[in-house]
Amino acid sequence: MASRWIRPEVYPLFAATGVAVGICAMQLVRNITGNPEVRVTKENRAAGILDNFEEGEKYRENAVRKFVRNKKPQIMPSINNFFSEPN
């Protein structure tokens, strides 16, 4: 017998929570593996403050940022244009 609170009405809540946890995990892994200011190993921490401007620029200019750089900041531009422009 299944638990009492697992019903079809709860599935969207599970989905939303799963997506949020996935986004948080992705950001955590991205910061640990790619951020030039995060040093996990003892040898890297002993190096002190490094001036790695190229590495920092590479981290900041990721693929998503490059993709949306020249886009209009609209969620649905075709619908916005349909209702805002006169015929």
Secondary structure, 3 states (H helix, E strand, C coil): CCCCCCCHHHHHHHHHHHHHHHHHHHHHHHHHHHCCCCCCCHHHHHCCCCCCHHHHHHHHCCHHHHHHCCCCCCCCHHHHHHHHCCC
